[in-house]
């Protein structure tokens, strides 16, 4: 659901309310707009692509990470997806019940659980992901292709700083 206020109105109100404080308003705008864009994008993709398949954003991320890295340990899925192991456990149960993936104890270490896609899970992702990517293209279509590369690099830099890898 869109905000009651435009980005410009919000930024103007912030300066009005906080203008006397010694703040870096450009840094604030970068972070708040990054957050707002991420949430808007997630909500858009859930409504326009994932809902039809009965998937939440988190379920899609679990399927995506598993699809790309399978077989993969549950702790790695949680790390890659950026969510807790408790959240992952519930989502894995749902996706396993739908027949999209399978959990198995690691033969190497019985404390670890490996996840693999089922044929139905692979078929879902092979069918779903081109549509998902089509919507990614729509989202980024207003940005010149060269600037998209720059934006992707800038977002990678933000990610590295926030993950402590820089």
C-alpha positions as a Markdown table, in Angstrom:
| # | Residue | x | y | z |
|---|---|---|---|---|
| 1 | Unk | 0.0 | 0.0 | 0.0 |
| 2 | Unk | 1.5 | 3.4 | -1.0 |
| 3 | Unk | 2.2 | 6.0 | 1.6 |
| 4 | Unk | -0.1 | 8.8 | 2.2 |
| 5 | Unk | 2.8 | 11.2 | 1.5 |
| 6 | Unk | 5.0 | 11.5 | -1.6 |
| 7 | Unk | 8.8 | 11.1 | -1.3 |
| 8 | Unk | 9.2 | 14.8 | -1.8 |
| 9 | Unk | 6.6 | 15.7 | 0.9 |
| 10 | Unk | 8.3 | 13.4 | 3.3 |
| 11 | Unk | 11.8 | 14.7 | 2.7 |
| 12 | Unk | 10.5 | 18.3 | 3.0 |
| 13 | Unk | 8.8 | 17.5 | 6.3 |
| 14 | Unk | 11.9 | 15.9 | 7.6 |
| 15 | Unk | 14.0 | 19.0 | 6.9 |
| 16 | Unk | 11.2 | 21.2 | 8.4 |
| 17 | Unk | 11.1 | 19.1 | 11.6 |
| 18 | Unk | 14.8 | 18.3 | 11.9 |
| 19 | Unk | 16.5 | 21.1 | 10.1 |
| 20 | Unk | 18.1 | 22.6 | 13.2 |
| 21 | Unk | 19.9 | 19.3 | 14.1 |
| 22 | Unk | 23.4 | 18.6 | 12.8 |
| 23 | Unk | 22.4 | 15.8 | 10.5 |
| 24 | Unk | 23.5 | 14.5 | 7.1 |
| 25 | Unk | 20.2 | 14.8 | 5.2 |
| 26 | Unk | 21.7 | 13.3 | 2.0 |
| 27 | Unk | 22.7 | 10.1 | 3.9 |
| 28 | Unk | 19.3 | 10.0 | 5.5 |
| 29 | Unk | 17.6 | 10.3 | 2.1 |
| 30 | Unk | 19.7 | 7.5 | 0.7 |
| 31 | Unk | 18.9 | 5.1 | 3.5 |
| 32 | Unk | 15.2 | 6.0 | 3.8 |
| 33 | Unk | 14.7 | 5.9 | 0.0 |
| 34 | Unk | 16.6 | 2.6 | -0.2 |
| 35 | Unk | 14.3 | 1.1 | 2.5 |
| 36 | Unk | 11.2 | 2.5 | 0.9 |
| 37 | Unk | 12.2 | 1.2 | -2.6 |
| 38 | Unk | 13.0 | -2.2 | -1.2 |
| 39 | Unk | 9.7 | -2.5 | 0.6 |
| 40 | Unk | 7.7 | -1.2 | -2.4 |
| 41 | Unk | 9.5 | -3.6 | -4.7 |
| 42 | Unk | 8.9 | -6.6 | -2.4 |
| 43 | Unk | 5.2 | -5.7 | -2.1 |
| 44 | Unk | 4.8 | -5.2 | -5.8 |
| 45 | Unk | 6.5 | -8.6 | -6.6 |
| 46 | Unk | 4.4 | -10.4 | -4.0 |
| 47 | Unk | 1.2 | -9.0 | -5.5 |
| 48 | Unk | 2.0 | -9.2 | -9.1 |
| 49 | Unk | 3.9 | -12.5 | -9.4 |
| 50 | Unk | 4.2 | -14.5 | -6.2 |
| 51 | Unk | 0.6 | -14.5 | -5.0 |
| 52 | Unk | -0.6 | -16.4 | -8.0 |
| 53 | Unk | 1.7 | -19.3 | -7.0 |
| 54 | Unk | 0.7 | -19.0 | -3.3 |
| 55 | Unk | 4.2 | -17.9 | -2.3 |
| 56 | Unk | 5.3 | -15.3 | 0.2 |
| 57 | Unk | 8.4 | -13.3 | -0.4 |
| 58 | Unk | 10.3 | -15.4 | 2.2 |
| 59 | Unk | 9.1 | -18.7 | 0.6 |
| 60 | Unk | 10.3 | -17.4 | -2.8 |
| 61 | Unk | 13.7 | -16.4 | -1.4 |
| 62 | Unk | 14.0 | -19.9 | 0.2 |
| 63 | Unk | 13.2 | -21.5 | -3.2 |
| 64 | Unk | 15.5 | -19.2 | -5.1 |
| 65 | Unk | 18.5 | -19.8 | -2.8 |
| 66 | Unk | 17.9 | -23.6 | -2.8 |
| 67 | Unk | 17.5 | -23.6 | -6.6 |
| 68 | Unk | 20.7 | -21.8 | -7.1 |
| 69 | Unk | 22.9 | -23.5 | -4.5 |
| 70 | Unk | 21.3 | -27.0 | -3.9 |
| 71 | Unk | 22.1 | -29.0 | -2.1 |
| 72 | Unk | 22.3 | -26.4 | 0.6 |
| 73 | Unk | 22.3 | -26.5 | 4.4 |
| 74 | Unk | 19.5 | -24.8 | 6.3 |
| 75 | Unk | 21.8 | -22.5 | 8.1 |
| 76 | Unk | 23.2 | -21.3 | 4.7 |
| 77 | Unk | 19.7 | -20.7 | 3.4 |
| 78 | Unk | 18.9 | -18.5 | 6.5 |
| 79 | Unk | 22.2 | -16.6 | 6.0 |
| 80 | Unk | 21.7 | -16.1 | 2.3 |
| 81 | Unk | 18.0 | -15.1 | 2.7 |
| 82 | Unk | 18.7 | -12.8 | 5.7 |
| 83 | Unk | 16.1 | -14.4 | 8.1 |
| 84 | Unk | 16.2 | -16.4 | 11.3 |
| 85 | Unk | 16.4 | -20.2 | 11.5 |
| 86 | Unk | 13.0 | -20.2 | 13.3 |
| 87 | Unk | 11.4 | -18.4 | 10.3 |
| 88 | Unk | 13.1 | -20.7 | 7.9 |
| 89 | Unk | 11.9 | -23.8 | 9.7 |
| 90 | Unk | 8.2 | -22.8 | 9.2 |
| 91 | Unk | 8.7 | -21.8 | 5.6 |
| 92 | Unk | 10.6 | -25.1 | 4.9 |
| 93 | Unk | 7.7 | -27.0 | 6.4 |
| 94 | Unk | 5.2 | -25.3 | 4.1 |
| 95 | Unk | 7.3 | -25.7 | 1.0 |
| 96 | Unk | 8.0 | -29.3 | 1.8 |
| 97 | Unk | 4.2 | -29.9 | 2.3 |
| 98 | Unk | 3.6 | -28.3 | -1.1 |
| 99 | Unk | 6.1 | -30.8 | -2.6 |
| 100 | Unk | 8.7 | -28.2 | -3.7 |
| 101 | Unk | 11.7 | -29.3 | -1.7 |
| 102 | Unk | 13.0 | -32.0 | 0.6 |
| 103 | Unk | 15.0 | -31.8 | 3.9 |
| 104 | Unk | 17.5 | -34.6 | 4.8 |
| 105 | Unk | 20.0 | -35.0 | 7.6 |
| 106 | Unk | 23.5 | -34.6 | 6.5 |
| 107 | Unk | 25.4 | -37.8 | 6.1 |
| 108 | Unk | 28.6 | -36.0 | 7.1 |
| 109 | Unk | 27.2 | -34.4 | 10.3 |
| 110 | Unk | 23.8 | -35.5 | 11.6 |
| 111 | Unk | 23.2 | -32.2 | 13.3 |
| 112 | Unk | 23.0 | -30.5 | 9.9 |
| 113 | Unk | 20.1 | -30.5 | 7.5 |
| 114 | Unk | 20.5 | -30.3 | 3.7 |
| 115 | Unk | 17.7 | -29.1 | 1.4 |
| 116 | Unk | 17.2 | -30.0 | -2.2 |
| 117 | Unk | 14.5 | -29.1 | -4.8 |
| 118 | Unk | 12.0 | -31.7 | -5.9 |
| 119 | Unk | 11.2 | -32.0 | -9.6 |
| 120 | Unk | 8.0 | -30.0 | -8.9 |
| 121 | Unk | 10.1 | -27.3 | -7.2 |
| 122 | Unk | 12.4 | -27.0 | -10.1 |
| 123 | Unk | 9.5 | -26.9 | -12.5 |
| 124 | Unk | 7.9 | -24.1 | -10.4 |
| 125 | Unk | 11.1 | -22.0 | -10.4 |
| 126 | Unk | 11.8 | -22.6 | -14.1 |
| 127 | Unk | 8.3 | -21.5 | -14.9 |
| 128 | Unk | 7.9 | -18.7 | -12.3 |
| 129 | Unk | 11.3 | -17.0 | -12.6 |
| 130 | Unk | 11.0 | -15.7 | -16.2 |
| 131 | Unk | 7.8 | -13.9 | -15.1 |
| 132 | Unk | 9.5 | -12.7 | -12.0 |
| 133 | Unk | 12.4 | -11.4 | -14.1 |
| 134 | Unk | 10.0 | -9.7 | -16.5 |
| 135 | Unk | 8.6 | -7.7 | -13.6 |
| 136 | Unk | 12.2 | -6.9 | -12.5 |
| 137 | Unk | 12.7 | -5.5 | -16.0 |
| 138 | Unk | 9.5 | -3.4 | -15.6 |
| 139 | Unk | 10.7 | -2.1 | -12.2 |
| 140 | Unk | 14.1 | -1.0 | -13.6 |
| 141 | Unk | 12.8 | 0.1 | -17.0 |
| 142 | Unk | 12.7 | 3.8 | -16.2 |
| 143 | Unk | 16.5 | 3.8 | -15.5 |
| 144 | Unk | 18.9 | 4.0 | -18.4 |
| 145 | Unk | 20.7 | 0.7 | -18.9 |
| 146 | Unk | 24.1 | 2.2 | -18.1 |
| 147 | Unk | 22.8 | 3.8 | -14.9 |
| 148 | Unk | 21.2 | 0.4 | -13.9 |
| 149 | Unk | 24.8 | -1.0 | -13.8 |
| 150 | Unk | 25.9 | 1.9 | -11.7 |
| 151 | Unk | 22.9 | 1.5 | -9.4 |
| 152 | Unk | 23.6 | -2.2 | -9.0 |
| 153 | Unk | 27.2 | -1.5 | -8.1 |
| 154 | Unk | 26.2 | 1.2 | -5.6 |
| 155 | Unk | 23.7 | -1.2 | -4.0 |
| 156 | Unk | 26.4 | -3.9 | -3.8 |
| 157 | Unk | 28.6 | -1.3 | -2.0 |
| 158 | Unk | 25.9 | -0.5 | 0.5 |
| 159 | Unk | 25.3 | -4.2 | 1.1 |
| 160 | Unk | 29.0 | -4.9 | 1.7 |
| 161 | Unk | 29.2 | -2.0 | 4.3 |
| 162 | Unk | 26.1 | -3.2 | 6.1 |
| 163 | Unk | 27.2 | -6.8 | 6.1 |
| 164 | Unk | 30.6 | -5.8 | 7.5 |
| 165 | Unk | 32.5 | -7.0 | 4.4 |
| 166 | Unk | 34.2 | -3.7 | 3.6 |
